Amino acid sequence: MNFQKIPPVELSKTLLDIAFRKARSKGMQKNLKGNWLEIIRKKEGLKLDIIKDNIVVRLQKTVAEFPNPNELSDFYVKLMNLTLDVGQYKKSLGAVNWGIDRVRFFHRQYVSGIFKNTNRAKIKDLSLQFYGRVSSVLKQIDVNLKYLDSCRKIMLTYPDIKEMFTVCLYGFPNVGKTTLLNKLTGTKAEVAAYSFTTKSINSGYFMINDVKVQVLDVPGTLAREEKMNNIELQAELVRKELANVIVYVFDISEQSSYSLRNQEQLFRKLGKEKKIFVYFSKMDLVSSDEERADAVSVADYIKKYRPLDLEGLKKKIGELVAEYNLVLEEDKV
């Protein structure tokens, strides 16, 4: 699902202003036929119709634009649980539906009263009562509309995940994951020289052997399982739920402020559940005989981890993609 297409939520004031303005404009028409009673009934009834239609249609559109968690993939459901109060989200959608029902109910009630009444002043009073009731309903759900709009802003950061072979770029903040994403896929995700530049999941794609591969650049993690914030939890979610292969990015220059010893500790925590390739970033900033903070040379680290360069990554990923598609074909048989 493309969450970026969810439009801003119209709040109660906007909804009421639009509906009442259109009702006033329509109420000024003078081509209605009949005696004075028929004309005033038609005029007031028409204004109530316009107010009801405008508000109901706009609220229905708001509900329809937001995803139903019951219809989303497990990944998106878990992502929503990490970043939103899903209970409040469902409650807010329910409140908007309640508002729609109440506006319809009051419309039926007051239109019926208008067409049964023969007193001009009473008809006008019934219209005013309807305006007040509708305004009260929208003001009651305004807090829910505001919450949905705050959810929308968070959902704008959600990636448009596809069901395909997926590569996860993983490592500490500011080690060069986003730069690698841009090199692999040709995207132009933000890169900056400070930690936590990536605050959501960046995605990109590249073709290999006529197959499209999805690459996800996840927010940097600090490997503190008991204290992970929402940004880090998103990274873990991608790694565990979506990744077919992980590319662990080492900052060999240590300019990210994380020592290679710390980066190794995080690397070891990945375990052997999934295929892992190693990539050394910022190689242009070091020489092979240069020693790191632990008195081990860059050359020794290269010998130990045998990192892949860009072309090497693509080749190895291509081999795994071929195996992946072969398994899919066998499953179809």
N, C-alpha and C positions, 0 to 999 in steps of 0.2 A: 504494500500500500504506500502511496505517496502522501505522506503527512504534510508536505509543504503546500498542498493545495487547499488545506482547510482555511476558509476565509475568517477574518476577524469577527468576533461575536458582537452583535448589536445589543446594547444594553437597553434597559426599560425606557429611559428618556428618549433615545433615538427612535425606538419602536412607537412610542406614543406620539411623538412629534410628527412622524411621517404619516401615521394613521389618521390623526386628527386634522392635519393639514389637507389631506386628500378628501376627508369627509366634509370639511368646510367648503372646499372648492366645488364638490359635487352638490352640496346642499344649496348652492347659489343658483343652480339652473332654474329656468323659468318656463320650461316647455312641458311641465307636467299638466295633465288634464284632469278635470273633475271638479267637484265643489270644494269649498275651503277645507272641509274635514278630510276628504280623500287626498287632497294635495298635501296637507300637513302630515298626514299619516305616511304617505309615500316618501316625502322628504326626510322625515325623521327615521323611517325604516331603512331608507337607502343609506343614510349616514351610518347607521348601526351596522348595516351589511358591509360597508366599505371598511370600517374600523375592524370588524371581526375578521374579514378576509385578509387584510393586510397583516394583522398581527399573527394570525394562525399560520399563514403561508410562510412568513419569515421565521417563526419559531420552529415550524416543521423542517425548514431548510437547515436551521442550526442543528437540530437533532440528527438529521440525515447526514450532515457533513462529518460528524464525529464517528469514529469507529466503534463498533460493538465488540468489546473484549471477547465475547463468546465466538466471534467469527474470525479472530486473528490467530496467527500461528503462535506456537508456544514461545518462540523467541520474543515476539512483540508483547505478548502478555507479561512475560517476565520483565521485559524492559519497562513496561508501564508500571509494574509493581515497584521497580527500583526508583523510578523518577516521579511518580504521581501517587496520590492517595486514591487508589482505584475505588475504594468504597465511596468516597466523596464524589468522585467522577460519576459513578453510576447513580448516586443520589441526585446529583445535579441534573443529569439527563432526565431522570424520573420527574424532577420538579418542573422542568420545562414542559414535559408531556402533561403534567397536572395543570400547568398554566393554560395549555392549549384547550384542555377539556373544560376548564372553568370559563374561559372566554366564550366558548361555544355554548355552554349552558346558560350564561347570562344573556347571550345574544337571543337564544330561543325564548327565554323568559320575558325579556323586555320588548322584543318585537311583537310577541303575542299580546302583551299588555297594551302596546301602542295601538294595534289594530282592533282592539276590543273597546278602547276608550273613546268617548265622544267629547271630552273636555280639552280645549286647546292648551290650557295651562298645565293640566295633568299630563298630557302627552309630552310637553316640553320637559316637565319634571322627571318623567320616566327616562327620557334620553339622558338627562344629566346624571340620574342615578346609575345608568349603564356606564357612562364615562367614568364615574367614580369607582364603580366596582372593577372595571377593567384595569384602571390605573392602579388600584390596590393590589390586584393579582400580579401585575408585572413588577411592582415594587417588591412584592414578597419573594419573587424568584430572581430579583436582580443580583443577589449574592451568589446564586447558582450560575447565572450568566457570566458574572465576573470570574468565578472559579473556572468555568469552561474556557474562557479566553486565556486564563493563565496556563491551563493545560495545553491549549493550542500553541502557545509560545514555546513550551517545553517540547512539544511534539515536532515543532519545526526543526529541531536538532536531530530527530530520528533519521537514520539512513533509509534509503529505499532499497531494502534487502531483497535480493533475488534468490530463488532456489536453484543454485548452481554450485559448481566447484568453487570453494572459498578459501582464500589465503588470508591469514590474520597476521598483521605486523605487530609485534609485541616487544615490550621492554620498558625501561625507566623513562620518565619524562625527559624530553629534549635530547634524546640520543640520536635522532635522525630518522624516525619512522615516517614522518610526513614527507620528508625529502625523498625517501625511498619510494613511497607511494607515487609521488609525482614522476619519478624516473620510470617506474614500472608502467604506469597507466597514462601518463601525459596529462594528468589533472593539475590543477593549480591551487591546491589546498594551502591554507596559511602556514607559513613557517616563520618562527621568530626565535631569537636567542634568549629565551627565558622558559622556565618550566611551566608545564600545563598549558601550552599554547593550544593543544587539541583538547577541547572541552566536551566534545561529542564524537561520534563515530564518523570518520570520513570514508567515503567509498569511491572506488574507481574500477575500471575494467581494462583488460587487454586480451587480445586474441593470440592464441597459440595453437598451431595445427588445426586451424579453422574452428577452434572451440573458444567460447568466451569465458574468461576467468574473472571472478569477482575478488577484489582486494580490499580488505577492511583495515584501515589505520585506526587503532583504538587508542583512547586516552592513556597516557603513561600511568603505570602503577608503581607504588612504593613497596609492594610486597608485604603489606602489614594486614593480614587477613582479618584480624580482630578489630581493626580500625579503618577499614576501607570506606572511602566516601563514595557518593553516587557515581562520580566519574570513573573511579577505579573499578567499581562493581560492574559498570557497563563493559569495561575491557574484559573482565573475567567471564561475563556472559557470552560475549562473542567467542572467546577462546574455547569455552566448554561446549557451547551449543551449536555454533556455526562452522567453526574452522575445520577444513579437511587437512590443512597443513599450517604450521606456524613458522614464521620467519622471525627468529629472535635477533634483535638488533643490538649489537654491542657498540658503544661509543669508545673506540680504541684510543681516542685522544684524551679521554677523561675530562673534556671541556664542559660536559654537562654537569660537572661537580660530583658525579657518581664514580667511585673507583671501580676498576675492573674486578676487584675482589667482591664488591657489593653486587655488581652486575652478574658475576658468576653464581652468587648465592640465589639470585632470582631465577637464573637459568636452570639451576638444579631443581628448583621447586616445580618446574613444569612437568617433571616426571617423564614417562615414556608412553603415555596414553595415545599421543598423536605424533605424526612425523614432524620433526623439527629441523629446519635449516638455519644455519648461522650466517649472519651478514655483519661485516665490520664497517661501520660508517666513519666518516672523517679521516679516512686513510691518508688523504692528501696533506693532513696536518702533522703527520709523524714520519719518522724514519724507522727502518726495520731494526736497527741496533739500539734504538732509544729505549730506555728502561721506564717502566711504569712505577707507580707509587709503591708497589710490592717488590721492587728490585728485579722484576722479570721483564725481559725484553719483549718488544712487539713481535719480533720474529718467533719467540717461544710461544706466544699466544696464537700466532697464525698456525704454527705446527700443531698445537694442542687442539684447536677447534676447526681447522681446515675451512675457513669461511669461504662462501661463494661470492663471486662478483655478480654484477647485474645479469650478464649473459648466462652465467652458471646457474643462477636462480631460475631464470626463465626455462632453461633446459631441464632442470630437475623437476620443476613444477609441471612442465609439459609431459614428462614421463609419468608423473602421478595422475595427471588428467587422463592420459590414455588408459591407465589401469582402472581409474574410476569409471570411465565410460564403458569399459569392457565389462565391469561388474554390473553396471546398470543394464547392459544388453543381455547379460546372462540371466538377470532377475526377470526380464520380460519373457524369457523362453519358458 
